[in-house]
């Protein structure tokens, strides 16, 4: 689960099934590991007011990725990652670390 806090001075509108990208930090910067096709939105909206927060559940297991996501080349290795919610302005993102003991 990811906790998203809107730190902008204005509201952010989240749709259902927003397109997203999972990126890994490398020596060359951030690189996509998997992502969803753009333009995939459900016909709904959730407004996240300035200063408010919400929780989004997202399972990072190959078998749990939706069929509209690109395939992972290999298992996620320990390191820095970020999940970006696309299709919102501005993009929302959360950075996290996978460690050796992560399952």
N, C-alpha and C positions, 0 to 999 in steps of 0.2 A: 504494500500500500504506500502511496505517496501523498503527502500533505502538501496542498497547493495554497499558497497565500498570495493574494493580489496586492502587491506593493506599489501599484501604480495609482495615480490620483483619480483615475476614472474606472468605471466598471469594465469588466471583461466578459464577453459572452462565450460560453463553452457550448458546443453542440454535442450531440450524441455521436459516438463513434468517430471522434475527430481523427483525421490522419495524424500519424506520429512517426517519429524516427528515433531509433536507438543508436547512439554514437559511442565510440570508444576513443579515449584520448591516446594519441600516439606521439612520437617524436615530431611528426609533421603537423600536428594539430588534431582536430576532431575528424573522425572518419565514420561514415555510416556502416553499421553492422546489419541492420534490418530496418524496414520501414513499410508503411502501407501506401497503397496507391493514392495519389492525390485526388481530391474531388469526392471523397467518400464521406458523406455527412448524413446523419439521420435527420428527420424532420422534427427536431425539437431543439430547445435552447435552455441553457441554465445560466443565469446571470450571476457573476461573482462580483459583488460590490467592492469598491476600493477598501483595502484594509481587512477584508474578510478572508476566510479560508474554507477549503473543502478537502475531502479525501477522495482519491481515485485509486481503485484497485487495479493492479496490472501484474499479471503473472509472467515472470521471465523464464519460462521453460519452453523448449522447442515445441513440445506437444500442445502447449496452450496458446501458441500464437495463432491469431485468426487466419483463415485461408487466404485473405487478401494481402497478407504480409509476405515480403520476400523471404526466401529461405536463409537461415544462418549458415555460413560456410563451415563453421566448426563451433565447438563449445565456447562459451564465454570464459575467458581467462581472468585471473586476478588483475585488477587495475581500476582506473577511473572511467566512469561511464556517465552518460546523461541521456535522459528521456525527454524529447521535445514534443509538445503538443502543437501540431501545425494547424492551420486553418483558423487560428484566432489571431487577433492583432492586439498587442504584440504576441509573438510566440511565447508559450510558457515552457519552462524547462526545470528539471531537477537533476542535480548531479549526485552520484552515489559511487561507492567503492565496493568492488567484489574482492574479498580476501580469500586466502588459501582454504580457510575453514568453511566457506559458504557452500551451501547445498543448492 
